[in-house]
Amino acid sequence: MALGARSTTGWKATIAVAMSNYIEAGSIIAIAVSLSAWQERFGIDDAAVGLLAALSANAFGAAVGAAVGGPLCDRLGRKFIYTYDLVLYMVGVLLAAFAVSYPMLLVAFVLTGIAVGAGVPASWTYIAEEAPAASRARHVGTAQLAWSFGPLIGFALAVALGGLGLTGDRIIFLHLFVVAAVTWWVRQGLPESAIWEDERRARPGTAAAAAGRGLAGLFSRRANVTALLFLFGVYAFWNTVAGQAGIFMPRVYEAAGVTSGTEQNLLQVLVWGCTVLGTWFGFMRYGDRVSRRALYAVGAVAGVVAWGLLVFADGSLPTLLGYAVVWGLAAGIGAQAFYSVWTSELFATPYRASAQGVLFFAARCAVGLLSYWFPTLLSERGVPFVGTIMIALLVVALVVGTVFTPDTRGKTLQQIEAERYGEVLDEPGGAGGAGGRRAPARR
């Protein structure tokens, strides 16, 4: 493909592929605002509600999709995944919109989760591979921005449609179907990742072997193992908190004394509005320009402070408003934004999407395990107990991300590979093993 043709698709491709994050977050919020209505409609208990959350796009459903989609993305290409995952997604949200029974709703949530899990790692990989080295955080931050707009619009729709009850919740799922259909149509004209195509042409006829290297090499190379451990410490611990906040926060507000569904949703609109601002004015503006260690630490500390307000303050409306603002801003420059950049930078092309699949799988499993018990713990032990668990998880993410921040800002993916692996693996002769072309770090 001509360079000019590819360059004209730059931001169009970034935005179209980033929409995976909008529909992922939108799915989670559609579930969050509708759980109580589904519980009443089908007469299910808290354990059944926990199962819905645990098997959804917020947890195990997405974990399974990531485990399958990541390796397939390395084997068949980024475009293959982000083209076909939305078809499954559209089936899932349609089933949810017209669900007439608990089993039907459960199937809908599982299908939607699998589609989300397959699509999000592919989108982060594609955007990072296509982005200029000097503005990689800005481009990848677009995915974070889309992820923030999903809840913002979802909760705003919940407020606007609140008087319609469960019918309003069904409309929210239908809006996700429309967004997914438009996104799928736009994506049909996008090119494949240039870096992935170059790596494939360097070893023609070895697609299956490339997939094997992706999975086997992921755990056989020390550079990959250390990156996996670091990113798990950053993302899995933070995302376990964010997963509960994303889907159960209305219930937390209720336990804290805010019983109006409209007020609960308005608080969440404030949270995600602040997340949009934090992403745009914080991560996207400064992620390529200032110390990432300092920027990460600011977001991580703010997250701990936000949950500290819920646990140790008086639970009044000003306290909840303070939580909403601080947590929202923290999420905008928080672990997920950095994770989406680092997980694309720290792995060579043959392993990149597979690594994201493994990490996303592990993180969403952690979310799922806690999601199953969270409603019961909240009902029986209250906000201080679950909030203390959240703070402990956030402190782990704070320490790991701040202490072990990688030095990757402003470097090309090939330069980072040379520094981490001692060779550039995605160029001719760099077969992912000892035969790869040795290359000094380029500065």
C-alpha positions as CSV (number, residue, x, y, z in Angstrom):
1,M,0.0,0.0,0.0
2,A,1.3,3.5,-0.9
3,L,2.6,5.6,1.9
4,G,0.2,8.4,1.0
5,A,-2.8,6.1,1.1
6,R,-1.8,4.8,4.5
7,S,-1.1,8.2,6.0
8,T,-4.5,9.5,5.1
9,T,-6.0,6.8,7.2
10,G,-4.0,7.6,10.3
11,W,-6.4,9.3,12.7
12,K,-9.4,7.7,10.9
13,A,-7.9,4.3,11.7
14,T,-7.0,5.3,15.2
15,I,-10.6,6.5,16.0
16,A,-12.3,3.6,14.2
17,V,-10.3,1.0,16.0
18,A,-10.5,2.9,19.3
19,M,-14.2,2.5,19.2
20,S,-13.7,-1.1,20.5
21,N,-13.1,0.7,23.8
22,Y,-16.3,2.7,23.6
23,I,-18.4,-0.3,23.1
24,E,-16.5,-2.3,25.7
25,A,-17.1,0.4,28.4
26,G,-20.6,1.0,27.0
27,S,-21.4,-2.7,27.5
28,I,-20.2,-2.6,31.1
29,I,-22.2,0.5,31.9
30,A,-25.3,-0.9,30.1
31,I,-25.0,-3.8,32.5
32,A,-24.4,-1.7,35.5
33,V,-27.4,0.6,35.1
34,S,-29.7,-2.3,34.2
35,L,-28.7,-4.9,36.8
36,S,-31.3,-3.9,39.4
37,A,-34.1,-3.8,36.8
38,W,-33.1,-7.3,35.5
39,Q,-33.0,-8.5,39.1
40,E,-36.5,-7.3,39.7
41,R,-37.8,-8.5,36.3
42,F,-36.5,-12.0,36.6
43,G,-36.7,-12.3,40.4
44,I,-33.0,-13.3,40.9
45,D,-30.9,-13.0,44.0
46,D,-27.5,-11.3,44.5
47,A,-25.6,-14.4,43.6
48,A,-27.3,-14.6,40.2
49,V,-26.5,-10.9,39.7
50,G,-22.9,-11.5,40.6
51,L,-22.8,-14.3,38.0
52,L,-24.1,-12.0,35.3
53,A,-21.4,-9.5,36.1
54,A,-18.7,-12.2,36.4
55,L,-19.4,-13.7,33.0
56,S,-19.9,-10.4,31.2
57,A,-17.7,-8.0,29.2
58,N,-16.5,-6.8,32.6
59,A,-14.8,-10.1,33.6
60,F,-14.7,-13.8,32.5
61,G,-16.5,-13.3,29.2
62,A,-13.9,-10.7,28.1
63,A,-11.1,-12.9,29.6
64,V,-12.1,-15.8,27.3
65,G,-12.3,-13.5,24.3
66,A,-8.8,-12.1,25.0
67,A,-7.3,-15.6,25.5
68,V,-8.5,-16.6,22.0
69,G,-8.3,-13.3,20.2
70,G,-4.8,-12.3,21.2
71,P,-3.0,-15.3,19.6
72,L,-5.3,-15.2,16.6
73,C,-4.4,-11.5,16.2
74,D,-0.7,-12.4,15.9
75,R,-1.5,-15.3,13.6
76,L,-4.1,-13.9,11.2
77,G,-3.6,-10.2,11.6
78,R,-5.0,-7.3,13.5
79,K,-7.6,-6.5,10.8
80,F,-9.1,-10.0,11.0
81,I,-10.0,-9.6,14.6
82,Y,-11.3,-6.0,14.5
83,T,-13.3,-6.8,11.4
84,Y,-15.2,-9.9,12.7
85,D,-15.4,-9.4,16.5
86,L,-18.1,-6.8,16.1
87,V,-20.4,-9.2,14.4
88,L,-20.4,-11.4,17.5
89,Y,-20.8,-8.2,19.6
90,M,-23.9,-7.1,17.7
91,V,-25.5,-10.5,18.2
92,G,-24.8,-10.2,22.0
93,V,-26.2,-6.8,22.5
94,L,-29.3,-7.6,20.5
95,L,-30.0,-10.6,22.6
96,A,-29.6,-8.4,25.7
97,A,-31.9,-5.8,24.3
98,F,-34.7,-8.3,23.8
99,A,-34.0,-10.7,26.6
100,V,-37.1,-12.4,28.1
101,S,-35.4,-14.7,30.5
102,Y,-32.4,-14.9,32.8
103,P,-30.7,-17.7,30.7
104,M,-31.1,-15.5,27.5
105,L,-29.6,-12.5,29.3
106,L,-26.7,-14.6,30.6
107,V,-25.9,-15.9,27.1
108,A,-26.1,-12.3,25.8
109,F,-23.6,-11.1,28.3
110,V,-21.2,-14.0,27.6
111,L,-21.2,-13.4,23.9
112,T,-20.8,-9.7,24.3
113,G,-17.9,-10.3,26.7
114,I,-16.1,-12.7,24.3
115,A,-16.4,-10.1,21.5
116,V,-15.1,-7.3,23.7
117,G,-12.2,-9.5,24.9
118,A,-11.1,-10.3,21.4
119,G,-11.4,-6.8,20.1
120,V,-9.8,-4.6,22.8
121,P,-6.2,-6.1,22.7
122,A,-6.3,-6.0,18.9
123,S,-7.3,-2.3,19.0
124,W,-4.5,-1.3,21.4
125,T,-2.0,-3.3,19.4
126,Y,-3.0,-1.8,16.1
127,I,-3.1,1.8,17.3
128,A,0.3,1.5,18.9
129,E,1.9,-0.1,15.8
130,E,0.5,2.6,13.5
131,A,1.2,5.6,15.7
132,P,4.3,7.8,15.3
133,A,6.9,7.1,18.0
134,A,6.8,10.8,19.2
135,S,3.0,10.7,19.7
136,R,2.2,7.1,20.6
137,A,0.6,8.0,24.0
138,R,-1.6,10.6,22.2
139,H,-2.8,8.0,19.7
140,V,-3.2,5.2,22.2
141,G,-4.9,7.7,24.5
142,T,-7.6,8.0,21.9
143,A,-8.7,4.5,22.9
144,Q,-8.7,5.6,26.5
145,L,-10.8,8.6,25.5
146,A,-13.3,6.4,23.7
147,W,-13.4,4.1,26.7
148,S,-14.2,7.1,28.9
149,F,-17.0,8.4,26.6
150,G,-18.7,5.0,26.7
151,P,-19.7,5.3,30.4
152,L,-20.3,9.0,30.1
153,I,-22.9,8.6,27.4
154,G,-24.2,5.4,28.9
155,F,-25.0,6.9,32.3
156,A,-26.3,10.1,30.6
157,L,-28.7,7.9,28.6
158,A,-29.7,6.2,31.9
159,V,-30.6,9.5,33.4
160,A,-32.5,10.6,30.3
161,L,-34.4,7.3,29.9
162,G,-34.8,6.6,33.6
163,G,-38.5,7.0,33.5
164,L,-38.9,4.2,31.1
165,G,-37.6,1.5,33.5
166,L,-36.3,-1.6,31.9
167,T,-37.4,-0.4,28.4
168,G,-34.9,2.4,28.8
169,D,-32.2,-0.1,29.6
170,R,-33.0,-2.1,26.5
171,I,-32.7,1.1,24.4
172,I,-29.2,1.6,25.8
173,F,-28.2,-1.8,24.6
174,L,-29.8,-1.0,21.2
175,H,-27.7,2.2,20.9
176,L,-24.6,0.0,21.4
177,F,-25.8,-2.1,18.5
178,V,-26.0,1.0,16.3
179,V,-22.6,2.2,17.3
180,A,-21.1,-1.2,16.6
181,A,-22.7,-1.5,13.2
182,V,-21.4,1.9,12.1
183,T,-17.9,1.1,13.5
184,W,-17.9,-2.2,11.7
185,W,-18.8,-0.5,8.4
186,V,-16.0,2.2,8.8
187,R,-13.4,-0.5,9.6
188,Q,-13.9,-2.4,6.4
189,G,-11.8,0.1,4.5
190,L,-8.8,0.2,6.9
191,P,-5.4,-1.3,6.1
192,E,-3.7,-4.0,8.0
193,S,-1.0,-3.0,10.5
194,A,2.2,-2.1,8.6
195,I,4.5,-3.6,11.2
196,W,2.5,-6.9,11.2
197,E,2.6,-7.1,7.4
198,D,6.3,-6.4,7.4
199,E,6.9,-9.2,9.9
200,R,4.8,-11.6,7.9
201,R,6.6,-10.8,4.6
202,A,9.9,-11.3,6.3
203,R,8.9,-15.0,6.9
204,P,6.4,-15.9,4.1
205,G,4.4,-19.0,4.7
206,T,5.1,-19.2,8.4
207,A,1.9,-17.7,9.9
208,A,1.2,-20.8,12.0
209,A,4.8,-20.8,13.2
210,A,4.5,-17.2,14.1
211,A,1.6,-17.9,16.3
212,G,3.6,-20.6,18.1
213,R,6.4,-18.3,18.6
214,G,4.0,-15.8,20.0
215,L,2.7,-18.1,22.7
216,A,5.8,-20.2,23.4
217,G,8.2,-17.2,23.2
218,L,6.0,-15.3,25.5
219,F,6.9,-17.5,28.4
220,S,10.4,-18.7,27.3
221,R,12.0,-15.3,26.9
222,R,13.0,-13.5,30.1
223,A,12.2,-10.1,28.6
224,N,8.6,-11.2,28.0
225,V,8.2,-12.8,31.4
226,T,9.4,-9.7,33.3
227,A,7.1,-7.5,31.2
228,L,4.2,-9.8,31.9
229,L,4.8,-9.6,35.6
230,F,5.2,-5.8,35.6
231,L,2.1,-5.2,33.5
232,F,0.0,-7.7,35.6
233,G,1.1,-5.7,38.7
234,V,0.0,-2.5,37.1
235,Y,-3.2,-3.4,35.3
236,A,-4.7,-6.4,37.0
237,F,-4.7,-4.8,40.4
238,W,-6.0,-1.5,39.2
239,N,-8.5,-3.0,36.8
240,T,-10.0,-5.2,39.6
241,V,-10.9,-2.0,41.4
242,A,-12.1,-0.3,38.2
243,G,-14.2,-3.3,37.2
244,Q,-16.1,-3.2,40.5
245,A,-16.5,0.6,40.2
246,G,-17.7,0.4,36.7
247,I,-20.4,-2.1,37.2
248,F,-21.4,-1.9,40.9
249,M,-20.8,1.8,41.7
250,P,-24.6,2.6,41.7
251,R,-24.9,0.0,44.5
252,V,-22.0,1.5,46.4
253,Y,-23.7,4.9,46.2
254,E,-26.9,3.3,47.5
255,A,-25.1,1.7,50.4
256,A,-23.6,5.1,51.1
257,G,-27.1,6.7,51.3
258,V,-27.8,7.9,47.8
259,T,-30.9,5.9,47.0
260,S,-32.2,7.8,43.9
261,G,-31.2,6.0,40.7
262,T,-31.1,9.4,38.9
263,E,-28.7,10.8,41.5
264,Q,-26.5,7.7,41.3
265,N,-26.3,7.9,37.5
266,L,-25.5,11.7,37.7
267,L,-22.6,11.0,40.0
268,Q,-21.3,8.5,37.4
269,V,-21.7,11.1,34.7
270,L,-19.5,13.3,36.8
271,V,-17.0,10.6,37.2
272,W,-16.7,9.8,33.5
273,G,-16.8,13.5,32.5
274,C,-13.7,14.0,34.7
275,T,-12.2,10.9,33.2
276,V,-12.6,12.4,29.7
277,L,-11.0,15.6,30.9
278,G,-8.1,13.7,32.6
279,T,-7.5,11.7,29.5
280,W,-7.5,14.7,27.1
281,F,-5.7,17.3,29.2
282,G,-3.6,14.8,31.1
283,F,-2.5,11.6,29.4
284,M,-2.9,12.6,25.8
285,R,-1.3,16.0,26.2
286,Y,1.6,15.0,28.5
287,G,2.1,11.2,28.0
288,D,4.7,11.9,25.3
289,R,6.2,15.0,26.8
290,V,6.9,14.6,30.5
291,S,8.2,11.9,32.8
292,R,5.8,8.9,32.6
293,R,6.9,7.8,36.1
294,A,5.7,11.1,37.6
295,L,2.5,11.2,35.6
296,Y,1.7,7.6,36.5
297,A,2.4,8.3,40.1
298,V,0.1,11.3,40.2
299,G,-2.8,9.3,38.8
300,A,-2.2,6.3,41.0
301,V,-2.0,8.4,44.2
302,A,-5.2,10.2,43.2
303,G,-7.0,6.9,42.9
304,V,-6.0,5.9,46.4
305,V,-7.1,9.2,47.7
306,A,-10.5,8.9,46.0
307,W,-11.3,5.5,47.6
308,G,-9.9,6.8,50.9
309,L,-12.7,9.5,50.8
310,L,-15.3,6.7,50.6
311,V,-13.8,4.7,53.4
312,F,-12.7,7.3,55.9
313,A,-14.8,10.4,55.2
314,D,-18.4,10.9,56.4
315,G,-20.3,9.6,53.3
316,S,-22.0,12.9,52.8
317,L,-22.9,14.3,49.3
318,P,-19.8,16.6,49.3
319,T,-17.6,13.5,50.0
320,L,-19.3,11.5,47.2
321,L,-18.8,14.5,44.8
322,G,-15.1,14.6,45.9
323,Y,-14.8,10.9,45.2
324,A,-16.4,11.3,41.7
325,V,-14.1,14.1,40.7
326,V,-10.8,12.7,42.0
327,W,-11.5,9.1,40.9
328,G,-12.5,10.4,37.5
329,L,-9.4,12.5,37.0
330,A,-7.3,9.6,38.3
331,A,-8.7,7.1,35.8
332,G,-8.0,9.6,33.0
333,I,-4.2,9.4,33.6
334,G,-4.3,6.1,35.4
335,A,-3.1,2.5,35.0
336,Q,-5.3,1.6,32.0
337,A,-3.9,4.4,29.8
338,F,-0.3,3.6,30.7
339,Y,-1.0,-0.2,30.4
340,S,-2.3,0.2,26.8
341,V,0.9,2.0,25.8
342,W,3.4,-0.1,27.7
343,T,1.9,-3.5,26.7
344,S,2.4,-2.5,23.1
345,E,5.9,-1.2,23.6
346,L,7.4,-3.9,25.8
347,F,6.7,-6.9,23.4
348,A,8.1,-7.6,20.0
349,T,5.6,-7.9,17.0
350,P,5.5,-11.7,17.1
351,Y,4.3,-11.6,20.7
352,R,2.5,-8.3,21.0
353,A,-1.2,-9.2,20.6
354,S,-0.7,-12.6,22.3
355,A,0.8,-10.8,25.3
356,Q,-2.2,-8.5,25.4
357,G,-4.5,-11.5,25.2
358,V,-2.8,-13.2,28.1
359,L,-2.7,-10.1,30.3
360,F,-6.3,-9.1,29.5
361,F,-7.4,-12.7,30.3
362,A,-5.6,-12.6,33.7
363,A,-6.9,-9.1,34.6
364,R,-10.5,-9.9,33.7
365,C,-10.4,-13.2,35.6
366,A,-9.3,-11.2,38.7
367,V,-12.2,-8.9,38.1
368,G,-14.6,-11.8,37.7
369,L,-13.5,-13.5,40.9
370,L,-14.2,-10.4,43.0
371,S,-17.4,-9.5,40.9
372,Y,-19.0,-12.7,41.9
373,W,-18.7,-11.9,45.6
374,F,-18.8,-8.1,45.5
375,P,-22.6,-7.6,45.7
376,T,-22.8,-10.0,48.7
377,L,-19.8,-8.4,50.5
378,L,-21.3,-4.9,49.9
379,S,-24.7,-6.0,51.3
380,E,-23.3,-7.8,54.3
381,R,-20.1,-5.8,55.2
382,G,-20.7,-2.3,53.8
383,V,-18.7,0.3,51.9
384,P,-15.8,0.6,54.4
385,F,-15.0,-3.1,54.1
386,V,-15.0,-3.3,50.3
387,G,-13.4,0.1,50.0
388,T,-10.5,-1.1,52.1
389,I,-10.0,-4.0,49.7
390,M,-10.0,-1.5,46.8
391,I,-7.4,0.7,48.5
392,A,-5.1,-2.2,49.0
393,L,-5.3,-3.3,45.4
394,L,-4.6,0.3,44.2
395,V,-1.6,0.6,46.4
396,V,-0.1,-2.5,44.8
397,A,-0.6,-0.9,41.3
398,L,0.9,2.4,42.6
399,V,4.1,0.8,43.8
400,V,4.6,-1.5,40.9
401,G,4.0,1.1,38.2
402,T,6.0,3.8,39.9
403,V,9.0,1.8,40.9
404,F,9.4,-0.2,37.6
405,T,8.3,2.4,35.0
406,P,10.0,1.5,31.7
407,D,12.1,4.0,29.7
408,T,10.2,3.9,26.4
409,R,8.9,7.4,25.8
410,G,9.7,8.8,22.4
411,K,11.4,5.6,21.1
412,T,10.3,3.6,18.0
413,L,9.0,0.1,18.6
414,Q,12.0,-1.3,16.8
415,Q,14.4,0.7,19.0
416,I,12.6,-0.7,22.1
417,E,12.9,-4.2,20.8
418,A,16.6,-3.8,20.2
419,E,17.1,-2.6,23.7
420,R,15.0,-5.3,25.3
421,Y,15.8,-8.3,23.2
422,G,19.2,-7.4,21.8
423,E,17.8,-7.7,18.3
424,V,14.9,-6.4,16.1
425,L,12.6,-9.3,15.7
426,D,10.2,-7.9,13.1
427,E,12.8,-7.3,10.4
428,P,14.1,-9.9,7.8
429,G,16.3,-12.5,9.5
430,G,14.8,-11.7,12.9
431,A,12.9,-15.0,13.3
432,G,12.2,-14.5,16.9
433,G,15.0,-16.6,18.1
434,A,18.8,-16.7,18.1
435,G,18.9,-16.1,14.4
436,G,17.4,-12.6,14.8
437,R,19.4,-9.6,13.5
438,R,21.5,-8.1,16.3
439,A,21.0,-4.4,16.5
440,P,22.3,-1.8,18.9
441,A,19.9,0.6,20.6
442,R,19.2,3.6,18.3
443,R,18.9,6.9,20.0
